[in-house]
Amino acid sequence: MFKIYIENLTVDAVMGILDFEREKEQKIVMDLEIEYEFSKTYLDYKEIADFVSDRIVEKKFFLIEEALQDLAETLKEKFPPISYLKVKITKPNILKNCVVGVEIQKKY
């Protein structure tokens, strides 16, 4: 079993339910942990990072939970060797005194 770590993957994207969050992009930071069985094919971490970044920017999710559910489904579809996925999405600038985030863990 192998693990890929993608940490501090940062994009500017629309995400949130508040009016000001829908009007202007904000900093979104993601951490991913991916387990897979290595065989003749491998998982390209650049391709995964690009896919996740593009998906978050394009979809303009309202809730972090919706984004996480979507990523859990689409990453498995696009990269079938994934057997376990952990994704954490944080919004470091939404509150002045802390960083908030939500995480999903999924075994396939």
trRosetta pair geometry for C-beta under 8 A, 3 or more apart (Angstrom, degrees):
i j d omega theta_ij theta_ji phi_ij phi_ji
1 35 5.6 -2 -177 -168 108 108
1 36 7.5 146 -155 72 65 23
1 37 6.4 -49 -102 -88 57 62
1 83 7.5 -87 -131 56 105 139
2 35 7.0 154 80 -150 42 57
2 36 5.8 -29 64 66 90 73
2 37 7.5 124 17 -121 87 17
2 38 5.0 52 -6 -34 135 112
3 33 6.2 -15 -167 -169 112 86
3 34 6.6 146 -156 76 58 47
3 35 5.3 -28 -95 -93 76 69
4 32 7.3 -3 106 113 93 103
4 33 7.5 162 81 -154 54 38
4 34 4.4 -8 53 58 100 105
4 36 7.4 12 -6 13 104 112
4 43 6.0 -100 -32 92 147 126
4 45 5.1 -173 -161 -92 129 107
4 48 7.0 97 122 41 152 160
5 31 7.8 -16 -168 -170 82 86
5 32 7.2 162 -154 87 38 62
5 33 5.8 -5 -105 -105 72 71
5 34 8.0 -166 -70 24 31 73
6 9 5.3 20 149 -44 107 124
6 30 7.4 8 111 111 105 94
6 31 7.0 173 93 -153 62 41
6 32 4.3 13 52 50 102 104
6 34 7.7 29 2 -2 100 109
6 45 6.0 172 -74 -166 106 105
6 48 6.6 -149 -39 104 150 115
6 49 5.3 -174 -144 -85 143 98
6 52 7.6 145 105 30 154 152
7 31 5.0 14 -123 -124 64 92
7 32 7.8 -137 -67 35 44 57
8 29 5.9 -31 -140 -159 52 110
8 31 6.9 24 -37 -82 41 85
9 29 7.0 135 69 -161 48 54
9 30 4.4 -35 67 66 104 93
9 31 7.2 165 16 -78 89 34
9 32 7.0 11 3 -1 136 103
9 49 5.6 -155 -119 -144 131 95
9 52 6.4 39 134 95 157 130
9 53 6.4 -124 170 -70 113 95
10 27 6.4 -17 -162 -163 104 93
10 28 7.1 153 -151 80 53 50
10 29 5.2 -16 -97 -102 80 75
10 30 7.7 -177 -73 20 35 71
11 27 7.9 153 84 -150 35 48
11 28 5.3 -18 66 61 82 100
11 30 7.8 9 10 1 99 110
11 53 4.9 154 -69 -147 132 85
11 56 5.6 135 62 86 149 126
11 57 5.6 -112 170 -60 139 100
12 25 4.1 67 159 144 93 131
12 26 6.9 -177 -149 87 70 12
12 27 6.1 -36 -98 -89 70 50
12 28 7.3 147 -111 14 19 84
12 57 7.7 48 81 -108 52 104
13 25 5.6 44 -28 -144 2 98
13 26 7.2 -44 66 55 51 58
13 28 5.0 -28 38 5 109 135
13 56 5.0 -93 -66 137 172 93
13 57 4.7 -126 -102 -100 107 56
13 60 7.0 -157 176 -98 93 55
14 21 7.0 117 -162 154 69 68
14 22 6.2 54 -167 -139 117 39
14 24 7.6 155 -100 94 85 19
14 25 5.7 -76 -56 -96 62 63
14 26 7.7 88 -110 14 33 78
14 60 4.2 5 80 -134 114 94
15 21 6.7 -67 88 174 39 114
15 26 6.8 -102 46 53 84 104
15 28 5.8 70 19 -82 143 133
15 56 7.2 -29 -62 -174 130 94
15 60 7.0 -153 -75 -158 55 43
15 61 5.2 16 -125 67 90 84
15 62 7.5 161 -159 -129 54 7
15 64 6.9 70 166 -78 125 67
15 67 6.6 -6 -133 -49 127 144
15 91 7.1 -147 90 -88 117 121
16 21 2.7 -54 76 155 134 157
16 22 6.8 -124 78 -48 85 63
16 26 7.2 39 -15 22 131 137
16 62 6.9 -37 110 -162 14 47
16 91 7.5 81 -72 -112 112 159
16 94 7.3 166 -96 -116 139 131
17 21 6.8 30 39 63 26 137
17 22 7.8 10 -158 -48 18 105
17 62 5.1 56 -82 -178 79 95
17 63 6.7 17 -46 -71 109 74
18 21 4.5 88 61 4 83 109
18 22 7.3 -158 92 -9 43 87
19 22 5.9 -64 -155 34 33 108
19 23 6.5 24 154 -19 68 112
20 23 5.7 -58 -145 35 37 113
20 24 6.5 -22 176 28 70 104
21 24 7.6 -83 -133 56 21 69
21 26 6.5 -45 -134 -9 78 132
21 94 7.7 15 -93 -119 118 110
22 60 7.9 71 -137 179 71 115
26 91 6.3 32 121 -152 130 102
26 93 6.0 -151 -168 68 105 113
26 94 6.7 61 169 -73 157 83
27 91 7.3 130 85 -151 67 56
27 92 5.8 -40 99 47 120 99
27 93 5.3 82 40 4 110 121
28 56 6.0 -152 99 163 152 141
28 89 6.3 -17 -172 -165 101 99
28 90 7.5 151 -161 77 53 46
28 91 6.3 -27 -107 -96 66 70
29 89 7.4 145 78 -157 47 49
29 90 4.8 -21 65 63 98 96
29 91 7.8 176 22 -81 80 23
29 92 5.9 41 1 -24 127 113
29 101 7.9 -63 73 -95 91 130
30 52 6.2 -141 99 151 160 133
30 56 7.3 -151 -39 -54 140 155
30 87 6.4 -16 -165 -167 105 92
30 88 6.8 156 -153 81 54 54
30 89 5.3 -16 -99 -101 84 68
30 90 7.6 -179 -78 21 37 70
31 87 7.3 159 82 -153 52 45
31 88 4.6 0 53 52 98 104
31 90 8.0 32 -2 -3 98 106
32 48 7.2 -144 100 145 160 124
32 52 6.8 -130 -47 -75 144 166
32 85 7.3 -34 -159 -161 94 83
32 86 6.9 149 -157 83 45 59
32 87 5.2 -6 -104 -103 79 77
32 88 7.9 -158 -70 24 40 66
33 84 7.7 -28 117 119 90 98
33 85 7.4 147 82 -159 61 37
33 86 4.2 5 51 53 103 107
33 87 8.0 -153 27 -66 63 43
34 43 6.7 -112 120 119 139 164
34 48 7.0 -91 -18 -154 161 163
34 75 7.8 -124 -108 163 125 136
34 79 7.9 -5 -164 113 145 147
34 82 5.6 -67 -161 -124 105 103
34 84 7.2 156 -157 86 38 64
34 85 5.7 3 -109 -108 73 71
34 86 7.9 -146 -64 31 43 65
35 82 7.3 96 71 -158 51 62
35 83 5.2 -63 102 66 96 91
35 84 3.8 23 38 48 117 105
35 85 7.7 -129 26 -59 73 41
36 43 5.5 107 33 -19 163 133
36 79 7.8 -73 -91 152 144 110
36 81 4.3 61 -159 132 120 102
36 82 5.4 -58 -82 -98 104 39
36 83 5.8 147 -105 5 44 88
37 81 6.1 -128 52 -166 70 101
37 83 6.5 64 -18 -25 86 133
38 42 6.2 10 -135 -106 95 79
38 81 8.0 69 -88 177 35 146
39 81 7.6 -152 15 -116 99 132
41 81 6.9 -166 92 -42 109 143
43 47 7.8 -134 178 61 64 111
43 48 6.4 32 167 -43 105 128
43 79 5.7 56 -125 -161 110 129
43 81 6.1 -138 -58 69 105 124
43 82 7.3 81 -94 -67 147 80
44 47 3.9 60 90 10 113 114
44 48 6.7 169 90 -13 60 83
45 48 5.4 -51 -145 38 38 114
45 49 6.1 39 156 -21 69 105
46 49 5.7 -53 -144 38 31 110
46 50 6.2 30 156 -17 65 107
47 50 5.9 -54 -144 39 28 110
47 51 6.2 32 155 -22 63 108
48 51 5.7 -56 -148 35 29 113
48 52 6.3 25 157 -17 65 107
48 75 7.1 49 -143 -139 97 107
48 79 6.6 4 -93 -49 102 155
49 52 6.0 -56 -146 37 29 108
49 53 6.2 28 156 -18 64 110
50 53 5.8 -56 -145 39 29 111
50 54 6.1 25 160 -16 65 110
51 54 6.1 -60 -146 39 24 107
51 55 6.1 25 157 -22 63 112
51 74 7.8 -163 162 129 117 112
51 75 7.3 130 113 -103 133 77
51 78 6.3 175 -152 112 157 165
52 55 5.8 -57 -145 35 27 112
52 56 6.4 24 159 -18 64 107
52 71 6.4 41 -125 -131 91 121
52 75 7.4 14 -79 -84 93 114
52 87 7.9 -169 -134 -130 134 130
53 56 6.2 -61 -151 35 26 107
53 57 6.4 17 157 -12 64 111
54 57 6.0 -63 -148 41 29 107
54 58 5.8 20 161 -15 68 116
55 58 6.1 -60 -138 41 24 106
55 59 5.9 10 171 -11 64 118
55 70 7.1 -177 166 127 124 118
55 71 6.6 135 106 -93 148 83
55 74 6.5 162 -123 89 151 154
56 59 6.6 -61 -133 39 19 101
56 61 7.2 -58 -144 4 64 113
56 67 6.2 44 -116 -152 85 127
56 71 8.0 5 -66 -71 89 118
56 89 7.9 167 -117 -122 133 129
57 60 7.9 6 168 -58 31 66
59 67 7.1 150 89 -110 134 82
59 70 6.6 136 -157 136 172 169
61 64 7.3 109 114 -91 132 24
61 66 4.8 179 -159 89 115 110
61 67 4.1 -141 18 -63 172 94
61 70 7.1 -148 -89 14 129 142
62 66 6.2 49 53 25 77 148
63 66 4.4 100 64 0 90 100
63 67 7.1 -154 98 -3 53 83
64 67 5.5 -56 -155 37 38 114
64 68 6.3 37 150 -20 69 106
64 89 4.9 -170 -153 84 107 126
64 91 7.4 -119 -74 -25 126 110
64 101 7.1 -177 -162 -156 160 49
64 102 4.3 135 114 32 131 125
65 68 5.7 -54 -147 36 31 112
65 69 6.4 32 155 -18 65 105
65 102 5.9 -68 -69 139 68 161
65 104 7.9 115 -139 -62 60 114
66 69 5.9 -53 -147 37 31 110
66 70 6.3 31 155 -19 64 109
67 70 5.8 -58 -150 38 29 112
67 71 6.3 27 155 -17 65 108
67 89 6.0 39 94 -38 132 169
68 71 5.8 -54 -144 38 30 109
68 72 6.3 34 155 -23 64 106
68 87 5.7 177 -133 87 86 116
68 89 6.3 -134 -66 2 95 121
68 102 6.3 -107 -30 110 145 108
68 103 7.5 141 -124 -172 146 18
68 104 4.0 142 169 -14 125 130
69 72 5.7 -53 -148 33 30 113
69 73 6.6 23 156 -12 63 107
69 104 7.0 167 -67 -93 49 161
70 73 6.0 -63 -153 39 30 106
70 74 5.9 8 162 -4 69 116
71 74 6.1 -62 -129 47 28 98
71 75 5.5 28 172 -21 68 113
71 85 7.9 -164 128 158 94 141
71 87 5.5 -21 105 25 142 177
71 104 7.7 150 70 52 106 136
72 75 6.6 -47 -130 35 16 107
72 76 6.8 14 163 -13 52 112
72 85 6.0 166 -124 88 74 139
72 87 7.0 -139 -66 18 79 127
72 104 5.7 -84 -58 123 129 144
72 106 4.7 109 -148 -18 121 159
73 76 6.3 -71 -160 37 25 106
73 77 6.4 20 153 -17 65 112
74 77 5.4 -53 -145 37 37 114
74 78 6.0 25 161 -11 70 110
75 78 6.0 -61 -141 45 28 102
75 79 5.7 -27 175 35 68 109
75 82 6.2 32 134 -6 98 169
75 85 6.1 123 91 -117 140 153
76 79 6.9 -75 -122 66 19 70
76 80 6.9 56 176 -109 60 42
76 82 5.4 -115 -107 69 65 123
76 85 7.2 -108 -61 -21 92 143
76 106 7.8 -89 -51 118 128 136
76 108 5.6 157 -126 -91 131 150
77 80 7.6 -2 -160 -72 18 73
79 82 5.1 70 107 -25 101 110
82 85 5.7 26 174 -59 129 105
82 108 6.2 75 109 21 80 144
83 107 7.0 -1 156 -157 68 69
83 108 5.5 -132 -145 59 38 93
84 105 7.6 -7 -173 -172 90 84
84 106 7.1 168 -153 89 48 53
84 107 5.2 -14 -104 -108 82 66
84 108 7.0 -147 -67 16 37 79
85 104 7.6 7 111 106 96 95
85 105 7.2 172 91 -150 54 43
85 106 4.8 -4 58 57 96 98
85 108 7.5 47 -3 -22 100 108
86 103 6.7 5 -174 -176 88 108
86 104 7.2 -175 -144 92 47 50
86 105 4.7 -5 -103 -105 87 80
86 106 7.7 177 -76 21 45 63
87 103 6.8 174 90 -149 44 63
87 104 5.5 2 55 53 88 91
88 101 5.6 47 175 154 93 134
88 102 7.3 -177 -148 92 62 32
88 103 4.1 -21 -98 -97 83 95
89 101 5.8 -178 93 -151 44 92
89 102 6.0 -6 57 57 89 77
89 103 7.7 172 18 -84 59 47
90 99 5.3 20 -177 166 128 107
90 100 6.6 158 -150 88 76 36
90 101 3.3 -47 -93 -77 75 123
91 94 4.2 32 127 -16 120 123
91 99 7.4 172 78 -163 43 68
91 100 5.6 -13 55 68 91 88
91 101 6.8 166 11 -81 62 67
92 99 4.6 -19 -118 -121 67 105
94 100 6.1 -62 62 36 123 116
95 98 5.3 -3 93 54 126 78
95 99 7.8 -165 55 -86 97 18
95 100 6.0 78 9 -19 121 114
